[in-house]
């Protein structure tokens, strides 16, 4: 089975952003996220990066702002805004619409912005980041109670340190793929999460292939799917005879390739790697 090229399109939002610090905690009340950006007190910084690189003494809350165009051709796609990482609590607005929040320093997060984005026009993204401080609680969060690594006795790291991407996803797509190796029974359990943003049920076809560490196809299948609106999960058990075990000395990795077809049109694909390893 030949897997086609990547069918998703992305806008990389890395680069120059505006940053304004909010020591008084008045940014939301003053409308910084709702069209009243404080241009006079903002400055240009690079994202991704912790703000301590350029402002080593800054603590508390910072507001980021980025203006960018969205292609008019994306009007028929599902649009997802992805953050690779931010520290510590993050609130996000797109075009004055509040998208949601995330708490944590290391995990990626995302928002569906299909309704909020303006295709064929400029878009304003505002991100409020509440960092961590050795000297005071920020947004009610004490540094010593935050599940982070070593920052309370070394230094704090704040801001948008991970990549920021806007991704255009097909209306019928592969949302996720979870792989569970079973070395003893020489098999792999694959759970495919499919997403259907259409109003009705869609009939689709899932093509799956597993490549060995050497690149040869060792298992493949093609399965019809009936996907209701929303998110649906499909589970498969696939034999993998005499698997090459992953180890530190020989870090063998298999490759799982998934492709989803809506009728005769290939609409989405996913490629991920996994190792055959177990421990107790």
N, C-alpha and C positions, 0 to 999 in steps of 0.2 A: 504494500500500500504506500503510495507516495503522498506525503503531507505537503500541502501548498504553503506558500509564503505567508507571513503574518498578515492576518486580515483586519487587524485593529490599527487605528490611527491615533496618534498622541501629539499633544502640545507640551513641550518641556518648558515649565515656568521658572526654571533656574535663571539666575542672573540678577539684574538690578531690581530691587524692591525699595519702597519707602518704609522707614521705621520711625515711629514716634513713641517715646516713653511716656508713661502715665503715672507718675509718682503719687499724684493726688487721688487716683482712682475715679476720675470724672469722665473718662473717655466715652463710655457708653451713654451716660447722661447728656454729654455734650454733642452726641450724634456723630462720633468719628466713624462708626460703622454704617451710618445712614445718610451719607452724602455730605457731611460736614467735616471732611478730612482736614486736620490741622496742618496745612501746608507750611506755615511759617516755622513750625517747630520740628518738622520732619526732615530726615536726611536720607541719603541713598546708601544702602548696604547691599552686600551680596548674599544671596540665598542659593544653596544651603550653606549655613554656617551658624555656629553659636554666636550670640551677640557679644560675649565676653572677648572675642578676638579683637574687636574694634572699640568696645566699651567695657573694659575690665572691671570697672567699679559699678556698673549698672545692675540694679536689682529690682525685683518687683514685676511690673506689668509693662509689656511693650505691644504696640499695635503695628502690624505689617500691612502694606497695601501694594497691590499689583493691578495694573490695567492691561488687558490683552484682548485681541480679537478672537472670535470663534467663527470658523468657516460656515458659510450658509449651507454647504452640502451636508453638514452634520445635523440638519433639522430632523432627519428621519432616523437618527441614532439615539441610543441611550448614552448620556454623558455622565462620566464618573470623575470626580476630583479626588486624587490620591495624594496622601502625605506619607513620605517615608519615615518621618519621625519628627517630634517636636517635644520640647521640655519646658513646662511640665503640664499645665492645663491649657487646652486650646479651645477657643470658640471661633466659629467661622461664619462669615456672611458673604453672599454673592449677590451683587446688585441690590443691596439693602435687605435681602432676605436671609434670615437666620437659618443656617443649615444644621447646626448641632454642635456638640462638644466632644472632647476626648481628654482623658486623663491618663498620664503615664509618660515616661521618658524614652522608651525604647521600641514600642510596638507601632507598626504602620496602621493607618486608618483611612477611611474613604467616605465620601458622600455622593449620593445620586443627585446631580444638579440639572437633570433634564428639564425640569420645569423652571428653574431659576435662571438658566443660561440664556443669553440673547444671541442666537445664531445670526451670522452676517453683520455683527455689530461689535462695539467695544463692550467689555465686561469689567466690572470693578470687584476685585476680591480683597476682603479685609479679614485679617486673622489676628485675634487677640491672644497673646501668649502670656500666661502668668507663670513666671519662673519660680525658683526656690531661693531662699535667702538664709544666710547664717545668722542674721540679725533680727529678723522679724518673720511672722507668719504672713504668707501671701495668699489672698483669697481664703483665709482660714486654714491654710495647709502648713503645718509645721514641717520643717526640713527633716527632723529625726523620724517622723512617721511616714515619710514618703518611701515607697518601695523602689529605691534606686541604689546604685552601687557606689559606696565609698564617698559620695559627694559631701557628706556631713563632716568628714575630717580632712578632705583635700580641698576641693573647690566646687563651686556650682557651675552648671552648664545650662544655658537658657536659650530659647529661640527655636527657629525653624532650621534644625541641623540636617534634616533629610530632604530628599528630592521632592518636588511638587510637580505633579503631572495632571493634565486633563486628557482623559481617554474617551474616544468615541467607540462604543461597543454596539455590535449588532443587536437588533430588537430580540432576536432569538440567539442565545449565547451560552457558552460554557462558563458558569460562574466560578466553579472551583473543582478541584480534583484532589481527593484524599487517598493516599496509598498506604496500605498496611502490609508489610512483608510477613510472610509465614515461612520461615526457612525450613523448619522441620518437616512440614507437609509439602514443601516444594510448590508453593503457590503464592499469589499476590491477590489481595482483596483491594479492589479499586471502587471508590464511591465517587460518582460523577454528579455534580450539582449543576443542573441546567436552569437557565432563567428565561422566562417568556414574558416579554412586555407587551405582547399583542392582547387584544381584548378576549380572544377565544382560544380554544385548544388548537395546538399545532402538531402535525405529524412530521417527524424529522427522522434522520438517520445518523447514528453515531458510529464513526470509524475509529478503531483503537489499534495501536501497534506498540509493542515493546521491543526495544533494540538492546542488544547485549552491549557490554562495555567495549567490544570490538566494533560495534556499529551494525551488526547483522540483525535482521528482524527475526525474533525467536517466538513471537506470539502475535497474532492479529485476529481481529474479528470485526464484523459489521452488524449493527443491531438497530432495528426500528424502534423509535421512541414515540410515545404520545405525551406531550408536555402541556399541562394545564397552565393557565395564566399564573404568574408568580414564579416561585422556585420549586423545583421537583428534584428528588434524589433517586439515583439509580445505582445499584450495587452489583458488582461482578466479581466472581472468583475465577482467576486465570492460573492454569498450571504453568510452572516455570521449572522444568526438569533440570536437575543437577545445577542449581544456581551458583554463580560465582559469589562467594561471600565477601562482604565488605570488611576490611580490617585497616588498622593504621599502616601496616606494612604494604598492603595491596588495597587501596581505596577504590575498589571497582564500583562503578555507577552504571545502572541501567537507565534508559530513557523511555519515558511514556509519552506517546504522541496521540492526541485526540483531535478529531475533526468532526464538526457538526454541519449537516446539510439540511436545508429547508427546501424540500422538493428536490430539484436537480441542482440547486445552487449551494455551494459551500459558503457558509456564513460566518463560521468562527473556528478557531483552532487553539489548542494549548499544548505546550511542550514542557515537561518537567522531568527532573532526574530523581532517582532513589537508589538506596543501597540495600542489599539483602543482608540483614544483620539482626540478631536477637541476643538478649542477655537476661540474666535473672540474678 
